[in-house]
Amino acid sequence: MMLKRDKKMTESIIKLDEKYRPKTFADLVGNQQIVKDIIEMIKDKNMPHLMLNGNAGTGKTSTAHVIIKHLYNGVSKRKFIEINASEENGVDVVRTRIKEFAKMSKGSDGVGFRIIILDEVDELTSKAQAALRRIMEIYYKHCRFILICNYKWKIIDPIQSRCTVFDFSKISCEEMYPRLSYICENEGIDIEEKALQFVAKKSNGDMRTALNSYLERLKTRENKVTLDYVKRFDVDCNSALKIIKDGLNGRFVKGRQTFFGAIKRGLEIRDVLKKIDATAVEQNYPNDMKGDIALACLESEELLLKGCTNDLVIAGFVARLSKIGRKY
């Protein structure tokens, strides 16, 4: 009995996005034409350098891991390395860790190359990108790269030209719903159909948001999950508008407190920023002001991707709004 309880407690600690990370091509949700093209491309145990570009939560990293499992009939750390460029973005990591792995790479298990996954490659410095371009060319025979990014325009043309580029689009509600339904059933989440449709819609094409911002909070709930209950997790227009107005009018402390209040209710910062952007567009503000607010939201989201703390991002965003208010 104790063993079963311990196992259940351990499973509850594992986040849903990790627990249900796709293991095969059939598990991947959305962007099915890209999936078909990649399957066709690697069917003979070969592939070019790949660049997977697109919004967060659309399956880019999951696709990279599925490719490796497919090529090597499983996963072995000796056959690939994965580096996050948002944490290691200087030229030194390219000239040492990446170059050494590429230089020593030899094929195995019927595959004539090993793979380097470089996540958030758009965070590499210009010098690091220049060094990477040369390595991709010199060691192509025994080492292939899977480059993953959110903004391919930040990548220099010589790198892009050495890759087959796939642009991932947001996952549609129709594509997302069956997977979410399967997860709810597997996790014992009793949820109304309308409530789950709401989750799929509000996740804005981001599977990770659907799991972490919604289903993660519901997996321990015993009562039936209704539409009204799920709507509690959504950012309301009044809160978003209050943050905007307080910020624009220089009420920094109040704007910051309202933002933190939304986070304390369990909302994700990215969701609040998206709601603020959408709410600002609906207001009778000058177009230039709307553009500046949208840019402030984008810059704050980029800081989150770089690993900045919630406190700093929220304070910085409200401060930007104050600066925009003084400008107009």
N, C-alpha and C positions, 0 to 999 in steps of 0.2 A: 504493500500500500504506500509506504514511504517512497519507494523508488518511482512509482507512477506519479505521485504528487511532485517529486523533485523534477521529473522529466517535463511535466506540464508547466512548472514554474520556469524551467530553462527555456522552453519553447516560447513562453510569453515574453521573455526578455529579448529574443531575437526580433528585430524589426521586420515588418512585413515586406519592405522592399528588398531586403536581403533574403528572407525566407523564400520568396517567390521570384527571385531573379531567374530569368529564362535560362534553361539548360540546353535547349535544342532550338533549331530554326522554327519549329512548329510553335514554340512557346512565345516567340516574339510577336508583339502586338503593334499593328500599324505599319505603314511604309512597306507594304507587302511586295510592291514592284522592286524596291531596292533589295529586299530579302531574296527574291527570285533571281535578280541579276547577280548577287553575290554567290548564291548557291551554284549558279551556272559557271561563274568565274573560277571557283575553287574546286570544281568537281574532279579535276585531274591532279589534285594536291599541289596546285600552283596558284599564284596570285601576284598582282603588282603591288606597289605601295598603295595604301588606301588612305583617303581623307574622309572622315565622317563628320559632317557639319550640320548644325541645327540647334534648336532650342533644347534646354534642359528637360530631362524626363521623357525624351522621345525614343530612347532605346539604343543610343549610339554605343555606349560602353558595354551594354549587354550584348549587342551584336558582335563587338570585338571579341568578347570572351567565348561566345558561341562558335565563332570562326576557329578559335584556337582549339576548342574541344573537338570540333569536327575534324580538323586537320590532323590532330595528334591522338585521336581516339581516347580522349581524356585530357587531364591537365597535369603538366609537370613544370615546376618552376624552372627547371633547367632548359626548357624549350622556349621560354619567353620571359621578358621582364616588363614590368609596368611602372611607369614614372609619371607622377603628376607634376606638370610644368608650373602649376600655380605655387607649388612648394619649392621646386628646384628649377628655376627659370634662367639661370646664368649660363654663360658660355663654358664655364668649368665643368658642369655636369655633362655637357655635350662632348667635350674633349676627353673626359675621363670615363665616367660610367657608361655612357652610351657608346662611345667609340670602342672601348675595350670589349663590350659585349658583342658589338657588330664584328669586330676583328676576329674574335674567337669562335664565332658562330659556325656550326656545322650541322648539316641536315640529319634527321633521324626519323625512324618509323616510316620510311618511304617518302618523307618530305625533305626536300633539298635545302631547307633554310629554317632559321629560327626567326622569332618575331619580337619586335619592340613596340609595345603599346605606349604611346605618348599622349596622355590625357591633358586637356586644356592647353594644347600646343600654342594657342593664340596668346598665351601669357609669356612665351619665350621672348627674350630681348632680341633686338635686331642682330647683334653679334652672334648670339646663340643660334638664330635661324640661319645665318650665313654659314656657320660651321656645320649645322645639321644638313644643309643642302649638299655639301661636299661628301659627307659620310653616306648619305642616301645613294649617291652616285657610285662611290668607290666600292662599297661593300654589298651592292645589290644582289650579287650572285648567291650569297649565303645568308643575307639578312634582309627582312622586309619590315616596313614600318606600317603601323595603323595609327594615324594621327587623328585625334578627336578634338573638335573645337566647337565653340558657340558662334564665333565670328570669323569666318574664313577671310574676310577682307583684311584682317590683321596679319595674315600669313603672306610672306613675300611670294611673288609670282614664280620664281624658279623652283620653290618647293611644291607649289600647287601643280605646276606643269609636270612634275615627276610622279604625281599621284593620279589614281582614278578617284574622282571626287563624287561623293554621294551626299545630296542635300536632304536631310531628314525633315519632314513636316510634322506639325502637331498631330497627335492621335485623335481621330474623330470620336464623338460620343458613341456612335454605333460600333466602332472597333473596340473601344475601351470597356463598354458595358459587360459583354460576356466574360471577360477576364475578371472584372470586379465581382461579378455574380459568383463565379467559381471560387474566388478567394473567400467571399462571405460565407458560402456554403461550407467550405473546408474549415473555416475558423469558427463556425457555429454562430455567425452574426445573423440574427433574424431581422431583416430590413425590408421595408416596403419597396415595391418596384419604383414608385415615384421618388422615393428618397435616394435610391441608388442612381437613378437617372439624373437627379440633381447633383450628386457627387461627380458623375462623369462630366456633366456640363460645366460645373464650377471649377473643375481641375484644369480647364483651359488647355486641353491636349497634352497635359503633363502627367504621366502615370505615377511618377514619384510623389507628386502633390496629392493625387487621389489616395495613395496608400498612407503617406505620412501625415497629411493634414486632416484626413477624414477617417478612413478605416482603422488606422492605428488607435484612435480614440474610442472606437466602437467595439473592439474585440473582447473587452471585458464586460460589456453591458449585457445584462440578463434580459431586460425587457425588449419588446419589439421596437426597432428603430423607425420612427416616423419621419415624415418630411419636415414637420415643424421642429423636431428635435435636431435634425441635421442642419437646418437653417441657422441654428444658434452659432454654428462654426463659421458662418459667412460674415464678411465685413459689411456692415450696414452703411448706407450712403451718408447717414447723419454723422457717424463717427469720422468717416473719411473727410467730409466737408468741414467738420470742426477742426481737424488737424490742419487742413489747408488754410482755413481762415485765421486760426491762431498763429500759424507760421507766417503767413503773408503780412499780418498786422503786428509782427514783432513780439507776440506773446509766446516766447520760446518755452518757458516752463510749462504753461498750460498745454501747448501743442505736444510737447514731449510726454507729459503725463497721460494725455489721451491716447497717444501711440502705445505707450507702455501698458495702458489699460486693456487695449485690444490684444496685446501679446499675452498678458496674464490670463485672458479668457481662453488661451490655447491656440490663437491664430498665428500663422506663419508671417514673418515680416514681408516676404515676397508677395503674399496674398494681399496684405494691407497696401503695399506700394502699388500693386496692380489696380486696386479699387480706387486709390487716390488719383491715379492717372486717368482712369475712366470717369471719375466724378468731376475732375477738373475740366475735361473736354466738354461736359454738359453744362458748365457754368458760362455766364455771360462775361467771360474774360477776353482781353485782346488775344489774338492768335499767337503773338510772340510770347505772351505770358504762358499760355497753355504749352507751347513748345519748350519753354524753360522748365516748367514743372515736370514735363515728360522726361526731359534730359536729367533732371535731378533724381527722378525715380530710377532711370537707367543706370546712372552713376552709382547710386546706392546699392542696386542689385549686383553691380560689378564688384563692389567692395565686399559684399557677402560671399561671392564666389572666390575672392582672394583670401577669405578667412578672417576678415575683420569681425570684432565682437558685435553683438546686437546693440549694446549700449552706445558704442561709437557710431554705428551706422544710423541709428535713430536720431541721436543728437546732431550728427552731421547733416542729416536730411532736413530736420526742422530748421537748422541754421541756414541751409540753402534757401528754404522757403522765405525766411526773413530777408535774405539778401535780394530775392526776386521781388518781394513786396516793396522794398526801398527803391528798386529800379523803376517800378511803374507807379 
